[in-house]
Amino acid sequence: MEPSPTIERRTRERIAVRAVNWAVSEFGCGMESGELAIRYAILEILKIRGTVEDCALVVQDVIRHWVAMK
């Protein structure tokens, strides 16, 4: 049986938006801030005891939000 996400989609999306907004406000729109947004989002997921799958999904959410902002 494959692991399933434990964190609600809305929660993951909020974390992703917060991560991207933080990185852009602190470091601009460079690639480094995109990497920092991903790290920030993963740490937030792990703080609330998310699974590896939750981390993968929040990375997708961060990338989606990042692309939408550009």
All heavy atoms as TSV, in Angstrom:
chain	resi	resn	atom	element	x	y	z
A	1	MET	N	N	0.845	-1.186	0.000
A	1	MET	CA	C	0.000	0.000	0.000
A	1	MET	C	C	0.890	1.249	0.000
A	1	MET	O	O	1.833	1.351	0.774
A	1	MET	CB	C	-0.889	-0.027	1.235
A	1	MET	CG	C	-1.874	1.080	1.290
A	1	MET	SD	S	-2.996	0.794	2.676
A	1	MET	CE	C	-3.888	2.289	2.610
A	2	GLU	N	N	0.590	2.191	-0.862
A	2	GLU	CA	C	1.374	3.419	-0.953
A	2	GLU	C	C	0.961	4.393	0.144
A	2	GLU	O	O	-0.207	4.437	0.537
A	2	GLU	CB	C	1.164	4.070	-2.315
A	2	GLU	CG	C	1.778	3.275	-3.438
A	2	GLU	CD	C	1.714	4.031	-4.744
A	2	GLU	OE1	O	1.646	5.269	-4.726
A	2	GLU	OE2	O	1.737	3.360	-5.778
A	3	PRO	N	N	1.905	5.185	0.628
A	3	PRO	CA	C	1.554	6.175	1.651
A	3	PRO	C	C	0.641	7.242	1.069
A	3	PRO	O	O	0.708	7.558	-0.117
A	3	PRO	CB	C	2.904	6.772	2.055
A	3	PRO	CG	C	3.802	6.489	0.918
A	3	PRO	CD	C	3.304	5.243	0.257
A	4	SER	N	N	-0.221	7.752	1.885
A	4	SER	CA	C	-1.114	8.817	1.425
A	4	SER	C	C	-0.801	10.089	2.195
A	4	SER	O	O	-0.262	10.044	3.298
A	4	SER	CB	C	-2.570	8.404	1.639
A	4	SER	OG	O	-2.798	8.175	3.002
A	5	PRO	N	N	-1.126	11.227	1.597
A	5	PRO	CA	C	-0.848	12.480	2.294
A	5	PRO	C	C	-1.685	12.584	3.572
A	5	PRO	O	O	-2.814	12.118	3.624
A	5	PRO	CB	C	-1.239	13.553	1.281
A	5	PRO	CG	C	-2.057	12.884	0.250
A	5	PRO	CD	C	-1.756	11.419	0.312
A	6	THR	N	N	-1.103	13.182	4.588
A	6	THR	CA	C	-1.823	13.343	5.850
A	6	THR	C	C	-2.256	14.789	6.066
A	6	THR	O	O	-3.095	15.053	6.909
A	6	THR	CB	C	-0.948	12.909	7.040
A	6	THR	OG1	O	0.249	13.683	7.029
A	6	THR	CG2	C	-0.595	11.443	6.956
A	7	ILE	N	N	-1.677	15.702	5.296
A	7	ILE	CA	C	-1.978	17.123	5.443
A	7	ILE	C	C	-3.015	17.509	4.396
A	7	ILE	O	O	-2.898	17.146	3.227
A	7	ILE	CB	C	-0.697	17.979	5.246
A	7	ILE	CG1	C	0.447	17.482	6.127
A	7	ILE	CG2	C	-0.988	19.446	5.465
A	7	ILE	CD1	C	0.194	17.552	7.601
A	8	GLU	N	N	-4.031	18.254	4.821
A	8	GLU	CA	C	-5.067	18.710	3.908
A	8	GLU	C	C	-4.495	19.548	2.773
A	8	GLU	O	O	-3.537	20.280	2.963
A	8	GLU	CB	C	-6.052	19.599	4.678
A	8	GLU	CG	C	-7.375	18.981	4.922
A	8	GLU	CD	C	-8.300	19.969	5.596
A	8	GLU	OE1	O	-8.483	21.085	5.100
A	8	GLU	OE2	O	-8.838	19.584	6.639
A	9	ARG	N	N	-5.121	19.438	1.620
A	9	ARG	CA	C	-4.666	20.185	0.439
A	9	ARG	C	C	-4.631	21.685	0.705
A	9	ARG	O	O	-3.681	22.370	0.344
A	9	ARG	CB	C	-5.589	19.864	-0.737
A	9	ARG	CG	C	-5.199	20.573	-1.999
A	9	ARG	CD	C	-6.081	20.133	-3.153
A	9	ARG	NE	N	-5.926	21.075	-4.232
A	9	ARG	CZ	C	-6.919	21.548	-4.935
A	9	ARG	NH1	N	-8.146	21.148	-4.706
A	9	ARG	NH2	N	-6.699	22.400	-5.905
A	10	ARG	N	N	-5.667	22.210	1.319
A	10	ARG	CA	C	-5.722	23.654	1.609
A	10	ARG	C	C	-4.563	24.098	2.489
A	10	ARG	O	O	-3.995	25.160	2.291
A	10	ARG	CB	C	-7.038	24.016	2.302
A	10	ARG	CG	C	-8.155	24.275	1.346
A	10	ARG	CD	C	-9.299	24.910	2.095
A	10	ARG	NE	N	-10.478	24.116	1.830
A	10	ARG	CZ	C	-11.500	23.994	2.640
A	10	ARG	NH1	N	-11.498	24.593	3.788
A	10	ARG	NH2	N	-12.524	23.268	2.300
A	11	THR	N	N	-4.237	23.289	3.461
A	11	THR	CA	C	-3.130	23.610	4.362
A	11	THR	C	C	-1.818	23.632	3.592
A	11	THR	O	O	-1.011	24.546	3.748
A	11	THR	CB	C	-3.053	22.589	5.509
A	11	THR	OG1	O	-4.300	22.584	6.202
A	11	THR	CG2	C	-1.924	22.906	6.462
A	12	ARG	N	N	-1.607	22.623	2.740
A	12	ARG	CA	C	-0.395	22.600	1.917
A	12	ARG	C	C	-0.314	23.810	1.013
A	12	ARG	O	O	0.740	24.412	0.865
A	12	ARG	CB	C	-0.355	21.332	1.058
A	12	ARG	CG	C	0.044	20.091	1.774
A	12	ARG	CD	C	0.393	18.970	0.808
A	12	ARG	NE	N	-0.353	18.988	-0.427
A	12	ARG	CZ	C	-1.471	18.292	-0.651
A	12	ARG	NH1	N	-1.974	17.535	0.301
A	12	ARG	NH2	N	-2.063	18.356	-1.826
A	13	GLU	N	N	-1.428	24.186	0.400
A	13	GLU	CA	C	-1.439	25.346	-0.488
A	13	GLU	C	C	-1.135	26.634	0.269
A	13	GLU	O	O	-0.408	27.490	-0.223
A	13	GLU	CB	C	-2.764	25.444	-1.230
A	13	GLU	CG	C	-2.909	24.379	-2.296
A	13	GLU	CD	C	-4.270	24.375	-2.964
A	13	GLU	OE1	O	-5.188	25.104	-2.497
A	13	GLU	OE2	O	-4.420	23.643	-3.955
A	14	ARG	N	N	-1.694	26.767	1.467
A	14	ARG	CA	C	-1.404	27.960	2.280
A	14	ARG	C	C	0.070	28.044	2.632
A	14	ARG	O	O	0.673	29.108	2.594
A	14	ARG	CB	C	-2.245	27.966	3.561
A	14	ARG	CG	C	-3.600	28.616	3.358
A	14	ARG	CD	C	-4.333	28.779	4.672
A	14	ARG	NE	N	-5.270	27.665	4.738
A	14	ARG	CZ	C	-5.443	26.849	5.746
A	14	ARG	NH1	N	-4.774	27.005	6.853
A	14	ARG	NH2	N	-6.295	25.867	5.698
A	15	ILE	N	N	0.643	26.906	2.980
A	15	ILE	CA	C	2.077	26.866	3.302
A	15	ILE	C	C	2.889	27.256	2.071
A	15	ILE	O	O	3.844	28.024	2.167
A	15	ILE	CB	C	2.478	25.474	3.829
A	15	ILE	CG1	C	1.897	25.263	5.231
A	15	ILE	CG2	C	3.990	25.303	3.830
A	15	ILE	CD1	C	2.047	23.854	5.771
A	16	ALA	N	N	2.528	26.725	0.911
A	16	ALA	CA	C	3.259	27.036	-0.325
A	16	ALA	C	C	3.186	28.524	-0.651
A	16	ALA	O	O	4.203	29.152	-0.967
A	16	ALA	CB	C	2.703	26.209	-1.484
A	17	VAL	N	N	2.012	29.110	-0.554
A	17	VAL	CA	C	1.845	30.541	-0.839
A	17	VAL	C	C	2.656	31.370	0.149
A	17	VAL	O	O	3.363	32.307	-0.241
A	17	VAL	CB	C	0.350	30.931	-0.803
A	17	VAL	CG1	C	0.177	32.439	-0.803
A	17	VAL	CG2	C	-0.383	30.312	-1.981
A	18	ARG	N	N	2.598	31.014	1.413
A	18	ARG	CA	C	3.354	31.742	2.435
A	18	ARG	C	C	4.852	31.632	2.176
A	18	ARG	O	O	5.591	32.612	2.296
A	18	ARG	CB	C	2.990	31.220	3.825
A	18	ARG	CG	C	3.561	32.041	4.945
A	18	ARG	CD	C	3.004	31.642	6.301
A	18	ARG	NE	N	3.276	30.254	6.610
A	18	ARG	CZ	C	2.356	29.389	7.021
A	18	ARG	NH1	N	1.108	29.761	7.181
A	18	ARG	NH2	N	2.690	28.144	7.298
A	19	ALA	N	N	5.313	30.450	1.782
A	19	ALA	CA	C	6.734	30.229	1.516
A	19	ALA	C	C	7.211	31.073	0.338
A	19	ALA	O	O	8.253	31.729	0.413
A	19	ALA	CB	C	6.995	28.748	1.242
A	20	VAL	N	N	6.445	31.081	-0.743
A	20	VAL	CA	C	6.834	31.859	-1.925
A	20	VAL	C	C	6.795	33.353	-1.610
A	20	VAL	O	O	7.729	34.090	-1.951
A	20	VAL	CB	C	5.943	31.520	-3.135
A	20	VAL	CG1	C	6.188	32.489	-4.291
A	20	VAL	CG2	C	6.191	30.092	-3.591
A	21	ASN	N	N	5.751	33.799	-0.959
A	21	ASN	CA	C	5.647	35.223	-0.626
A	21	ASN	C	C	6.794	35.662	0.275
A	21	ASN	O	O	7.367	36.739	0.085
A	21	ASN	CB	C	4.300	35.530	0.026
A	21	ASN	CG	C	3.159	35.432	-0.952
A	21	ASN	OD1	O	3.352	35.464	-2.161
A	21	ASN	ND2	N	1.956	35.285	-0.429
A	22	TRP	N	N	7.150	34.830	1.243
A	22	TRP	CA	C	8.264	35.159	2.131
A	22	TRP	C	C	9.568	35.255	1.350
A	22	TRP	O	O	10.319	36.221	1.486
A	22	TRP	CB	C	8.396	34.104	3.230
A	22	TRP	CG	C	9.679	34.208	3.974
A	22	TRP	CD1	C	9.984	35.097	4.953
A	22	TRP	CD2	C	10.853	33.421	3.761
A	22	TRP	NE1	N	11.282	34.899	5.373
A	22	TRP	CE2	C	11.834	33.882	4.650
A	22	TRP	CE3	C	11.168	32.372	2.909
A	22	TRP	CZ2	C	13.105	33.316	4.711
A	22	TRP	CZ3	C	12.425	31.812	2.961
A	22	TRP	CH2	C	13.381	32.291	3.863
A	23	ALA	N	N	9.840	34.251	0.516
A	23	ALA	CA	C	11.103	34.222	-0.230
A	23	ALA	C	C	11.216	35.407	-1.179
A	23	ALA	O	O	12.275	36.038	-1.277
A	23	ALA	CB	C	11.222	32.910	-0.999
A	24	VAL	N	N	10.138	35.750	-1.857
A	24	VAL	CA	C	10.162	36.876	-2.795
A	24	VAL	C	C	10.346	38.190	-2.050
A	24	VAL	O	O	11.129	39.044	-2.473
A	24	VAL	CB	C	8.885	36.893	-3.663
A	24	VAL	CG1	C	8.758	38.196	-4.435
A	24	VAL	CG2	C	8.891	35.710	-4.619
A	25	SER	N	N	9.672	38.341	-0.925
A	25	SER	CA	C	9.800	39.601	-0.180
A	25	SER	C	C	11.192	39.770	0.421
A	25	SER	O	O	11.702	40.882	0.503
A	25	SER	CB	C	8.744	39.699	0.920
A	25	SER	OG	O	9.012	38.786	1.956
A	26	GLU	N	N	11.821	38.678	0.807
A	26	GLU	CA	C	13.143	38.752	1.427
A	26	GLU	C	C	14.288	38.778	0.419
A	26	GLU	O	O	15.283	39.449	0.636
A	26	GLU	CB	C	13.354	37.563	2.378
A	26	GLU	CG	C	12.492	37.595	3.618
A	26	GLU	CD	C	12.868	38.689	4.589
A	26	GLU	OE1	O	14.065	38.947	4.770
A	26	GLU	OE2	O	11.942	39.297	5.156
A	27	PHE	N	N	14.148	38.028	-0.678
A	27	PHE	CA	C	15.288	37.800	-1.567
A	27	PHE	C	C	15.038	38.117	-3.029
A	27	PHE	O	O	15.894	37.872	-3.867
A	27	PHE	CB	C	15.755	36.339	-1.442
A	27	PHE	CG	C	16.084	35.954	-0.033
A	27	PHE	CD1	C	15.201	35.201	0.720
A	27	PHE	CD2	C	17.272	36.360	0.553
A	27	PHE	CE1	C	15.492	34.844	2.029
A	27	PHE	CE2	C	17.575	36.009	1.860
A	27	PHE	CZ	C	16.679	35.261	2.596
A	28	GLY	N	N	13.864	38.624	-3.383
A	28	GLY	CA	C	13.571	38.923	-4.778
A	28	GLY	C	C	13.110	37.681	-5.534
A	28	GLY	O	O	12.800	36.662	-4.948
A	29	CYS	N	N	13.102	37.794	-6.855
A	29	CYS	CA	C	12.542	36.720	-7.687
A	29	CYS	C	C	13.590	35.806	-8.315
A	29	CYS	O	O	13.316	35.145	-9.301
A	29	CYS	CB	C	11.687	37.331	-8.793
A	29	CYS	SG	S	10.154	38.023	-8.177
A	30	GLY	N	N	14.782	35.766	-7.776
A	30	GLY	CA	C	15.832	34.909	-8.333
A	30	GLY	C	C	15.600	33.436	-8.032
A	30	GLY	O	O	14.726	33.063	-7.245
A	31	MET	N	N	16.408	32.602	-8.654
A	31	MET	CA	C	16.291	31.159	-8.458
A	31	MET	C	C	16.592	30.755	-7.014
A	31	MET	O	O	16.014	29.804	-6.501
A	31	MET	CB	C	17.228	30.408	-9.405
A	31	MET	CG	C	16.807	30.481	-10.868
A	31	MET	SD	S	15.129	29.872	-11.153
A	31	MET	CE	C	15.339	28.146	-10.823
A	32	GLU	N	N	17.494	31.493	-6.370
A	32	GLU	CA	C	17.832	31.160	-4.985
A	32	GLU	C	C	16.613	31.290	-4.079
A	32	GLU	O	O	16.415	30.492	-3.169
A	32	GLU	CB	C	18.943	32.066	-4.457
A	32	GLU	CG	C	20.273	31.874	-5.150
A	32	GLU	CD	C	20.380	32.631	-6.483
A	32	GLU	OE1	O	19.554	33.539	-6.733
A	32	GLU	OE2	O	21.264	32.293	-7.264
A	33	SER	N	N	15.789	32.295	-4.337
A	33	SER	CA	C	14.612	32.453	-3.485
A	33	SER	C	C	13.590	31.352	-3.758
A	33	SER	O	O	12.848	30.954	-2.859
A	33	SER	CB	C	13.996	33.844	-3.638
A	33	SER	OG	O	13.648	34.111	-4.963
A	34	GLY	N	N	13.558	30.825	-4.968
A	34	GLY	CA	C	12.686	29.681	-5.250
A	34	GLY	C	C	13.112	28.458	-4.464
A	34	GLY	O	O	12.293	27.740	-3.897
A	35	GLU	N	N	14.418	28.250	-4.407
A	35	GLU	CA	C	14.950	27.130	-3.620
A	35	GLU	C	C	14.642	27.316	-2.138
A	35	GLU	O	O	14.255	26.375	-1.444
A	35	GLU	CB	C	16.458	27.028	-3.841
A	35	GLU	CG	C	17.094	25.883	-3.113
A	35	GLU	CD	C	18.605	25.832	-3.311
A	35	GLU	OE1	O	19.093	26.298	-4.346
A	35	GLU	OE2	O	19.272	25.325	-2.394
A	36	LEU	N	N	14.801	28.541	-1.658
A	36	LEU	CA	C	14.498	28.818	-0.251
A	36	LEU	C	C	13.016	28.629	0.052
A	36	LEU	O	O	12.656	28.151	1.131
A	36	LEU	CB	C	14.943	30.232	0.121
A	36	LEU	CG	C	16.447	30.418	0.219
A	36	LEU	CD1	C	16.778	31.898	0.371
A	36	LEU	CD2	C	17.020	29.623	1.368
A	37	ALA	N	N	12.159	28.987	-0.888
A	37	ALA	CA	C	10.716	28.786	-0.700
A	37	ALA	C	C	10.404	27.303	-0.552
A	37	ALA	O	O	9.600	26.904	0.294
A	37	ALA	CB	C	9.937	29.390	-1.867
A	38	ILE	N	N	11.053	26.473	-1.360
A	38	ILE	CA	C	10.835	25.025	-1.267
A	38	ILE	C	C	11.311	24.504	0.084
A	38	ILE	O	O	10.611	23.740	0.753
A	38	ILE	CB	C	11.530	24.300	-2.438
A	38	ILE	CG1	C	10.783	24.599	-3.740
A	38	ILE	CG2	C	11.618	22.799	-2.190
A	38	ILE	CD1	C	11.475	24.123	-4.992
A	39	ARG	N	N	12.494	24.934	0.503
A	39	ARG	CA	C	13.007	24.491	1.808
A	39	ARG	C	C	12.097	24.916	2.949
A	39	ARG	O	O	11.812	24.149	3.867
A	39	ARG	CB	C	14.408	25.051	2.033
A	39	ARG	CG	C	15.451	24.422	1.172
A	39	ARG	CD	C	16.789	25.036	1.439
A	39	ARG	NE	N	17.805	24.478	0.567
A	39	ARG	CZ	C	19.081	24.681	0.732
A	39	ARG	NH1	N	19.530	25.436	1.716
A	39	ARG	NH2	N	19.946	24.138	-0.098
A	40	TYR	N	N	11.644	26.173	2.895
A	40	TYR	CA	C	10.745	26.709	3.924
A	40	TYR	C	C	9.469	25.871	3.995
A	40	TYR	O	O	9.026	25.482	5.079
A	40	TYR	CB	C	10.418	28.170	3.582
A	40	TYR	CG	C	9.450	28.844	4.514
A	40	TYR	CD1	C	9.914	29.604	5.583
A	40	TYR	CD2	C	8.078	28.753	4.322
A	40	TYR	CE1	C	9.031	30.252	6.430
A	40	TYR	CE2	C	7.194	29.391	5.170
A	40	TYR	CZ	C	7.666	30.137	6.214
A	40	TYR	OH	O	6.790	30.774	7.057
A	41	ALA	N	N	8.885	25.577	2.826
A	41	ALA	CA	C	7.630	24.816	2.792
A	41	ALA	C	C	7.827	23.404	3.346
A	41	ALA	O	O	6.992	22.910	4.106
A	41	ALA	CB	C	7.098	24.759	1.362
A	42	ILE	N	N	8.925	22.764	2.978
A	42	ILE	CA	C	9.193	21.412	3.489
A	42	ILE	C	C	9.343	21.436	5.008
A	42	ILE	O	O	8.795	20.587	5.713
A	42	ILE	CB	C	10.435	20.800	2.810
A	42	ILE	CG1	C	10.114	20.474	1.356
A	42	ILE	CG2	C	10.907	19.552	3.552
A	42	ILE	CD1	C	11.307	20.046	0.532
A	43	LEU	N	N	10.078	22.417	5.519
A	43	LEU	CA	C	10.238	22.515	6.977
A	43	LEU	C	C	8.898	22.726	7.678
A	43	LEU	O	O	8.641	22.136	8.733
A	43	LEU	CB	C	11.205	23.645	7.334
A	43	LEU	CG	C	12.668	23.357	7.035
A	43	LEU	CD1	C	13.503	24.623	7.265
A	43	LEU	CD2	C	13.185	22.221	7.874
A	44	GLU	N	N	8.043	23.542	7.076
A	44	GLU	CA	C	6.722	23.770	7.672
A	44	GLU	C	C	5.895	22.481	7.685
A	44	GLU	O	O	5.200	22.204	8.656
A	44	GLU	CB	C	5.974	24.873	6.914
A	44	GLU	CG	C	6.546	26.256	7.133
A	44	GLU	CD	C	6.477	26.713	8.581
A	44	GLU	OE1	O	5.395	26.611	9.190
A	44	GLU	OE2	O	7.503	27.173	9.097
A	45	ILE	N	N	5.963	21.713	6.616
A	45	ILE	CA	C	5.234	20.434	6.561
A	45	ILE	C	C	5.768	19.479	7.627
A	45	ILE	O	O	5.009	18.807	8.332
A	45	ILE	CB	C	5.338	19.797	5.158
A	45	ILE	CG1	C	4.510	20.594	4.136
A	45	ILE	CG2	C	4.911	18.329	5.170
A	45	ILE	CD1	C	3.009	20.528	4.336
A	46	LEU	N	N	7.087	19.414	7.758
A	46	LEU	CA	C	7.680	18.512	8.748
A	46	LEU	C	C	7.344	18.947	10.172
A	46	LEU	O	O	7.177	18.095	11.054
A	46	LEU	CB	C	9.188	18.416	8.545
A	46	LEU	CG	C	9.625	17.734	7.245
A	46	LEU	CD1	C	11.130	17.807	7.096
A	46	LEU	CD2	C	9.131	16.301	7.181
A	47	LYS	N	N	7.222	20.252	10.404
A	47	LYS	CA	C	6.860	20.746	11.743
A	47	LYS	C	C	5.499	20.233	12.181
A	47	LYS	O	O	5.267	20.013	13.365
A	47	LYS	CB	C	6.830	22.274	11.763
A	47	LYS	CG	C	8.155	22.925	11.898
A	47	LYS	CD	C	7.938	24.428	11.994
A	47	LYS	CE	C	9.200	25.206	11.830
A	47	LYS	NZ	N	8.937	26.656	11.813
A	48	ILE	N	N	4.586	20.076	11.210
A	48	ILE	CA	C	3.242	19.605	11.570
A	48	ILE	C	C	3.099	18.101	11.317
A	48	ILE	O	O	2.003	17.592	11.136
A	48	ILE	CB	C	2.137	20.409	10.847
A	48	ILE	CG1	C	2.301	20.375	9.328
A	48	ILE	CG2	C	2.112	21.837	11.342
A	48	ILE	CD1	C	1.180	21.076	8.575
A	49	ARG	N	N	4.251	17.433	11.307
A	49	ARG	CA	C	4.326	15.974	11.215
A	49	ARG	C	C	3.734	15.405	9.923
A	49	ARG	O	O	3.019	14.399	9.934
A	49	ARG	CB	C	3.672	15.313	12.424
A	49	ARG	CG	C	4.299	15.751	13.734
A	49	ARG	CD	C	3.976	14.768	14.837
A	49	ARG	NE	N	4.409	15.236	16.134
A	49	ARG	CZ	C	5.645	15.166	16.576
A	49	ARG	NH1	N	6.590	14.692	15.814
A	49	ARG	NH2	N	5.957	15.593	17.777
A	50	GLY	N	N	4.042	16.063	8.814
A	50	GLY	CA	C	3.613	15.567	7.513
A	50	GLY	C	C	4.489	14.413	7.055
A	50	GLY	O	O	5.560	14.166	7.601
A	51	THR	N	N	4.017	13.706	6.049
A	51	THR	CA	C	4.756	12.569	5.495
A	51	THR	C	C	5.654	13.033	4.351
A	51	THR	O	O	5.599	14.189	3.926
A	51	THR	CB	C	3.776	11.517	4.950
A	51	THR	OG1	O	3.043	12.093	3.857
A	51	THR	CG2	C	2.823	11.029	6.029
A	52	VAL	N	N	6.442	12.109	3.836
A	52	VAL	CA	C	7.290	12.397	2.684
A	52	VAL	C	C	6.413	12.788	1.489
A	52	VAL	O	O	6.747	13.687	0.723
A	52	VAL	CB	C	8.181	11.179	2.341
A	52	VAL	CG1	C	8.904	11.377	1.027
A	52	VAL	CG2	C	9.163	10.924	3.464
A	53	GLU	N	N	5.287	12.118	1.352
A	53	GLU	CA	C	4.379	12.459	0.254
A	53	GLU	C	C	3.847	13.878	0.405
A	53	GLU	O	O	3.703	14.598	-0.581
A	53	GLU	CB	C	3.226	11.464	0.176
A	53	GLU	CG	C	2.349	11.722	-1.049
A	53	GLU	CD	C	1.350	10.620	-1.278
A	53	GLU	OE1	O	1.769	9.547	-1.748
A	53	GLU	OE2	O	0.168	10.849	-0.983
A	54	ASP	N	N	3.549	14.296	1.637
A	54	ASP	CA	C	3.116	15.680	1.867
A	54	ASP	C	C	4.198	16.659	1.411
A	54	ASP	O	O	3.897	17.693	0.815
A	54	ASP	CB	C	2.815	15.923	3.357
A	54	ASP	CG	C	1.587	15.187	3.829
A	54	ASP	OD1	O	0.564	15.206	3.125
A	54	ASP	OD2	O	1.656	14.588	4.922
A	55	CYS	N	N	5.441	16.326	1.704
A	55	CYS	CA	C	6.562	17.181	1.293
A	55	CYS	C	C	6.628	17.279	-0.227
A	55	CYS	O	O	6.813	18.369	-0.780
A	55	CYS	CB	C	7.884	16.659	1.846
A	55	CYS	SG	S	8.025	16.823	3.638
A	56	ALA	N	N	6.472	16.151	-0.912
A	56	ALA	CA	C	6.508	16.156	-2.373
A	56	ALA	C	C	5.362	16.993	-2.943
A	56	ALA	O	O	5.554	17.766	-3.889
A	56	ALA	CB	C	6.435	14.731	-2.902
A	57	LEU	N	N	4.202	16.868	-2.353
A	57	LEU	CA	C	3.052	17.630	-2.838
A	57	LEU	C	C	3.205	19.122	-2.568
A	57	LEU	O	O	2.818	19.949	-3.395
A	57	LEU	CB	C	1.763	17.096	-2.201
A	57	LEU	CG	C	1.367	15.692	-2.661
A	57	LEU	CD1	C	0.217	15.161	-1.808
A	57	LEU	CD2	C	1.000	15.678	-4.130
A	58	VAL	N	N	3.780	19.496	-1.426
A	58	VAL	CA	C	3.958	20.912	-1.145
A	58	VAL	C	C	5.023	21.503	-2.075
A	58	VAL	O	O	4.913	22.669	-2.466
A	58	VAL	CB	C	4.260	21.190	0.343
A	58	VAL	CG1	C	5.713	20.984	0.694
A	58	VAL	CG2	C	3.857	22.607	0.719
A	59	VAL	N	N	6.011	20.719	-2.466
A	59	VAL	CA	C	6.992	21.199	-3.438
A	59	VAL	C	C	6.286	21.505	-4.762
A	59	VAL	O	O	6.530	22.540	-5.383
A	59	VAL	CB	C	8.140	20.191	-3.631
A	59	VAL	CG1	C	8.996	20.551	-4.842
A	59	VAL	CG2	C	8.993	20.126	-2.376
A	60	GLN	N	N	5.387	20.627	-5.180
A	60	GLN	CA	C	4.607	20.881	-6.397
A	60	GLN	C	C	3.785	22.156	-6.256
A	60	GLN	O	O	3.697	22.946	-7.199
A	60	GLN	CB	C	3.688	19.706	-6.706
A	60	GLN	CG	C	4.409	18.468	-7.157
A	60	GLN	CD	C	3.471	17.299	-7.368
A	60	GLN	OE1	O	2.287	17.354	-7.026
A	60	GLN	NE2	N	3.997	16.226	-7.922
A	61	ASP	N	N	3.178	22.348	-5.091
A	61	ASP	CA	C	2.382	23.555	-4.851
A	61	ASP	C	C	3.247	24.811	-4.910
A	61	ASP	O	O	2.836	25.833	-5.463
A	61	ASP	CB	C	1.667	23.478	-3.500
A	61	ASP	CG	C	0.606	22.393	-3.445
A	61	ASP	OD1	O	0.118	21.983	-4.520
A	61	ASP	OD2	O	0.279	21.955	-2.333
A	62	VAL	N	N	4.443	24.740	-4.332
A	62	VAL	CA	C	5.362	25.884	-4.364
A	62	VAL	C	C	5.731	26.207	-5.811
A	62	VAL	O	O	5.678	27.373	-6.230
A	62	VAL	CB	C	6.639	25.616	-3.528
A	62	VAL	CG1	C	7.717	26.655	-3.824
A	62	VAL	CG2	C	6.319	25.617	-2.042
A	63	ILE	N	N	6.071	25.201	-6.579
A	63	ILE	CA	C	6.463	25.425	-7.978
A	63	ILE	C	C	5.295	26.017	-8.754
A	63	ILE	O	O	5.461	26.964	-9.530
A	63	ILE	CB	C	6.967	24.123	-8.618
A	63	ILE	CG1	C	8.302	23.718	-7.968
A	63	ILE	CG2	C	7.123	24.271	-10.137
A	63	ILE	CD1	C	8.770	22.330	-8.320
A	64	ARG	N	N	4.105	25.501	-8.541
A	64	ARG	CA	C	2.918	26.009	-9.226
A	64	ARG	C	C	2.687	27.487	-8.883
A	64	ARG	O	O	2.432	28.308	-9.756
A	64	ARG	CB	C	1.712	25.153	-8.840
A	64	ARG	CG	C	0.577	25.214	-9.788
A	64	ARG	CD	C	-0.561	24.239	-9.499
A	64	ARG	NE	N	-0.514	23.458	-8.275
A	64	ARG	CZ	C	-0.118	22.187	-8.202
A	64	ARG	NH1	N	0.270	21.548	-9.259
A	64	ARG	NH2	N	-0.143	21.546	-7.052
A	65	HIS	N	N	2.795	27.834	-7.614
A	65	HIS	CA	C	2.586	29.225	-7.187
A	65	HIS	C	C	3.708	30.111	-7.722
A	65	HIS	O	O	3.474	31.239	-8.143
A	65	HIS	CB	C	2.505	29.304	-5.664
A	65	HIS	CG	C	2.197	30.670	-5.151
A	65	HIS	ND1	N	1.038	31.335	-5.469
A	65	HIS	CD2	C	2.917	31.511	-4.368
A	65	HIS	CE1	C	1.058	32.525	-4.899
A	65	HIS	NE2	N	2.190	32.656	-4.225
A	66	TRP	N	N	4.941	29.607	-7.703
A	66	TRP	CA	C	6.090	30.349	-8.192
A	66	TRP	C	C	5.900	30.697	-9.679
A	66	TRP	O	O	6.127	31.830	-10.093
A	66	TRP	CB	C	7.346	29.504	-7.992
A	66	TRP	CG	C	8.606	30.214	-8.335
A	66	TRP	CD1	C	9.296	30.127	-9.509
A	66	TRP	CD2	C	9.319	31.128	-7.534
A	66	TRP	NE1	N	10.403	30.921	-9.473
A	66	TRP	CE2	C	10.436	31.547	-8.267
A	66	TRP	CE3	C	9.122	31.625	-6.247
A	66	TRP	CZ2	C	11.358	32.446	-7.761
A	66	TRP	CZ3	C	10.049	32.513	-5.749
A	66	TRP	CH2	C	11.140	32.920	-6.496
A	67	VAL	N	N	5.488	29.724	-10.467
A	67	VAL	CA	C	5.265	29.945	-11.902
A	67	VAL	C	C	4.133	30.947	-12.119
A	67	VAL	O	O	4.212	31.804	-12.994
A	67	VAL	CB	C	4.982	28.600	-12.619
A	67	VAL	CG1	C	4.496	28.816	-14.043
A	67	VAL	CG2	C	6.231	27.732	-12.611
A	68	ALA	N	N	3.093	30.845	-11.320
A	68	ALA	CA	C	1.968	31.774	-11.455
A	68	ALA	C	C	2.374	33.218	-11.150
A	68	ALA	O	O	1.834	34.151	-11.736
A	68	ALA	CB	C	0.834	31.350	-10.525
A	69	MET	N	N	3.334	33.393	-10.253
A	69	MET	CA	C	3.787	34.741	-9.898
A	69	MET	C	C	4.664	35.363	-10.975
A	69	MET	O	O	4.723	36.564	-11.110
A	69	MET	CB	C	4.556	34.722	-8.584
A	69	MET	CG	C	3.693	34.598	-7.379
A	69	MET	SD	S	4.614	34.803	-5.875
A	69	MET	CE	C	5.079	36.524	-5.978
A	70	LYS	N	N	5.381	34.547	-11.710
A	70	LYS	CA	C	6.342	35.055	-12.706
A	70	LYS	C	C	5.647	35.640	-13.874
A	70	LYS	O	O	4.954	35.764	-14.526
A	70	LYS	CB	C	7.278	33.947	-13.147
A	70	LYS	CG	C	8.186	33.520	-12.028
A	70	LYS	CD	C	9.557	33.870	-12.399
A	70	LYS	CE	C	10.470	33.676	-11.224
A	70	LYS	NZ	N	11.724	34.210	-11.382
